[in-house]
């Protein structure tokens, strides 16, 4: 029977005729705040409000209201009716208590009459007050309004700790429900208790600051506040929240907010005057805190999900960007090599459509010499393979071109597929091939230069001996120390030996100079000189030779003196080479013109002949090394194909340029320009000290490959 009464929602009190309390059911114990051993056997009069004691003793007087003092020292008002709610029998009195309200509604209810053995003697119908039910319905409606307000409130940013203007319905609803003067909500976030909303927007609350609070310190903060109860401000001076209480507040109630035993914050309710509430609002406050906790948890969970979703989307974008930039090709390929999924890179690289590629096998696109590299992937031994990196294979495009790719692939055992990522390294491979060819060419060129340098020096040593010996022979012939038949033309043969020795010497000198230029060891010795005088002296030195060949050599200049920085020896080399070329390809009677002019910043020197000319298609290669325009030209003259290449190099070393203008069977004109500049703080060299024999030897060497065949 005790269990049955404890499960009833009504408040049940059983006393004897002396007022001794025999039984209180669980519902009444909870509301009064007592434990059974604290109230059983006590007299009801000791708990009854003073003004109700006399009325309670007058048993024939109807008692409408009864105030019983709770454990927390404030009275709880109950409504009883002696005509229905108070029954007497031989041993005990049964009292049904209900929360009081001004609006009483009734319903039929069975009441129990007990005998002295605690057995139910009979059942009678009594009117049950629906006041509590109506109160709960009102509270639930208010709680729903507050819940919506809380949800709206928690949509605000938790970082907005000093913004109070958004607070509206929530504070109004709580102030009205609890008949309080002030309400605050504090949020526990990042180890701080943050003042989140307030019903009193004034200078004090506007300057609220967060309270640093570890997760384990909140118990100390809320320890003074247990259950629903009002506490005097003066008794809480040591509490961390004390400085946030307004001076006008006399009593407060503080309730923590939990969700799944996790501390999320607290609510604070304040009263300006000491207040004795008629109704215990513990259930309402607990429900409010539960709504707070659930809403806050849902908001924080939703916010965390949004943050994680944002991070995931950002990561996906970054991965997508990396896949697009770090790799050219991505594909999902079946274990037999068939394409299952490809990106746009395949279409751009191979030239096939997406549909064509998805109907193909990777092996059909692979170069025949590289198929063996994919054997392990598509031979059924995939379980032994997890990842393959840096696999270089060649694919054949739709137009039969070869593309080199660097592959990374991984076998996904759960899906029985292979993930491929590839980078197009065709350009890299081609560069590697070109680099290898260039290195090989450079190696060959170095060997060739070394060979030319060695052979040139090997040429010069015996040639110098031959020329020295020839000079001795000619001296003895001149002194008639050598006797020979008058019919034998010894001079002709010695001249032939000398000319061909000069020719070999010229070739050796050119090879040595070209080798030095290529290796960077060839240097010019510039001086401030009159370029007009240098060109004129060279022209005069070969004039007689030209005349003997039936060629008129004409020198002309627009200026008598043009001082520039140049190497006189190299300028002579350039002019002798150009003049020898002009003589080679000009028939008698012919004309060779040497002309000097200048512009604002350059000196222009031209050598123009009336020779056989150069075919138009060969003009572009005339300065290339070891190139001769026509083998038929060698019938009249010989050449190595080095001279004009050497001339171009010497002109460029002076900072100038050389060009050729030619028409076949009409003639050619070689024009080179030199910068019109001088060396600062350097004297002008007017007289180049060079004896006539030395200059004659230079001319003989440069003209040594010209033979007269007529």
FENQUI-V147002 format. One record per helix or strand. SS is the DSSP state (helix for helix, strand for strand). FROM is the first residue (numbers start at 0). LEN is the number of residues. If there is no record, write none. Layout:
ss=SS from=FROM len=LEN
ss=SS from=FROM len=LEN
//
This chain:
ss=helix from=1 len=5
ss=strand from=10 len=5
ss=strand from=19 len=5
ss=helix from=25 len=7
ss=helix from=35 len=4
ss=strand from=42 len=1
ss=helix from=43 len=4
ss=strand from=47 len=1
ss=helix from=49 len=8
ss=strand from=64 len=5
ss=strand from=74 len=5
ss=strand from=85 len=3
ss=strand from=92 len=7
ss=strand from=105 len=9
ss=strand from=119 len=10
ss=helix from=130 len=24
ss=helix from=168 len=10
ss=strand from=181 len=7
ss=strand from=191 len=7
ss=helix from=202 len=4
ss=strand from=210 len=2
ss=helix from=217 len=5
ss=strand from=230 len=2
ss=helix from=232 len=4
ss=helix from=241 len=3
ss=strand from=250 len=9
ss=strand from=261 len=10
ss=helix from=281 len=45
ss=strand from=328 len=6
ss=strand from=337 len=5
ss=helix from=343 len=7
ss=helix from=353 len=5
ss=strand from=360 len=1
ss=helix from=361 len=4
ss=strand from=365 len=1
ss=helix from=370 len=4
ss=helix from=381 len=3
ss=strand from=386 len=10
ss=strand from=401 len=11
ss=strand from=416 len=8
ss=helix from=425 len=53
ss=helix from=489 len=30
ss=strand from=526 len=4
ss=helix from=530 len=11
ss=helix from=542 len=6
ss=strand from=550 len=7
ss=strand from=562 len=4
ss=helix from=567 len=17
ss=strand from=589 len=9
ss=strand from=601 len=8
ss=helix from=615 len=6
ss=helix from=630 len=5
ss=strand from=636 len=1
ss=helix from=642 len=11
ss=strand from=656 len=7
ss=strand from=666 len=9
ss=strand from=683 len=2
ss=helix from=691 len=11
ss=strand from=705 len=1
//
